[in-house]
Amino acid sequence: LHSDAAVAETADFQAPIVHGMLVASMFSAIIGNAFPGSVYLSQSLKFAAPVAVGATVTARVEVLKIKRLQGHDVASWRTVCTSSDGVVCIEGQALCKLPEDLLASTS
């Protein structure tokens, strides 16, 4: 399915597709690079459309809410990955603990 064209065809795909978790790994990379020291706690994912090998995709994250839990600032995020023609490939929500000094430095 992911690397064998014959298997992909038996699963109703025209060609091999990129593994969804590989595509979804961009979400944690975006958050981790934007907020070094963040700790990824959870991620829900819906695989809405396949991503073809070699396709261009865009991953975006958006803060939905930040709240204080057990002495830590925790952010919930909307996560979405779209293809170059605007089709949503993956969507979901993530939860991560923010670095201790992040909100204090923006106050």
N, C-alpha and C positions, 0 to 999 in steps of 0.2 A: 504494500500500500504506500509506504513512504519512500521506498527506493526501487521497487520492482514494478515496471510498467504493466506486466501481465497481471499481477495481483491487484494493482490499482484499477485496472479495467473491470475485474470481477467485483470490485466494490463501487462500481458506477462512477469512477473518476477517469478522466481521459488520459491522465498521465500521473506520475508520482507527485505527491504533495508534501509540503513541509510539515514536520511534526508540530502539532498545535502547541505543545509545551515549549518548543524552541521559540516559536513566535511570541508566546505569552511571557517568555523570560525578559522581554524588553521592558515590561512594566516595572519589575524590581530594579532593573538597571537604570531606568529614568529616575525613579525615586531615590535610589542609592547615590546616584551622581549629583542630584540636585540637593539632597540632604544627607551628606556623609554622616555616618553614625546611626542612621535609622535602622531599626530592626523590623524586618518583615514578619508579620504575625500570621496572616492568612490571606488567601486569595480565592474568590469564587470565579469560575469561568464558564461561559457558554460559547461553544465552538459553532458559530453561525454559518460560516462558509469556508471552504477549503482555500489554502494558499498554495498556489503553484510554485514549483521550484523556479527560482529566478525572478519571481514577481516582486514588485516594489510595494511595500506596505508602510503605513504610518501608525505609530503607537502614541497614544495620548493618555495622560492621567490628569484628573481634576479633583481637587480636595472638595469633599462633600461636607465634612464636619471634623472639628477637632474638639476632643473632650478630655478631661482629666480622669484617668482611671488608675486606681491604686498607686497614686503618686507620680504617674507618668502622663505626658501628653501623647494621646493616641489619635491618629488621623485616619479617617475612612476616605477612600478614594474611588472615584469612578474610573474604570480602565476600559479603553476601547482601541481596537486595532482595525484600520480600514485599508482596503486595497486602493490602488491608484485611481480606480474608477468610482471610488466612494462607497463601495460595498463593505458593510461591517462584517469582518471575519471572526473577531473574538470580542466579547464584551464581558464585563464582570465588575466586581468590587474587591478592593484590597484594604487591609488594615495594617498599619505599622506604628510602632512606637517611635516618636521623634526624639532627636538628640536632646539631652537635658537643657542645654543652654539656648536652643533655637528660639523659643517664644520669648524668653527673657531678653534676648538681644534685640527683638523687634518691638518691645514695649516702649 
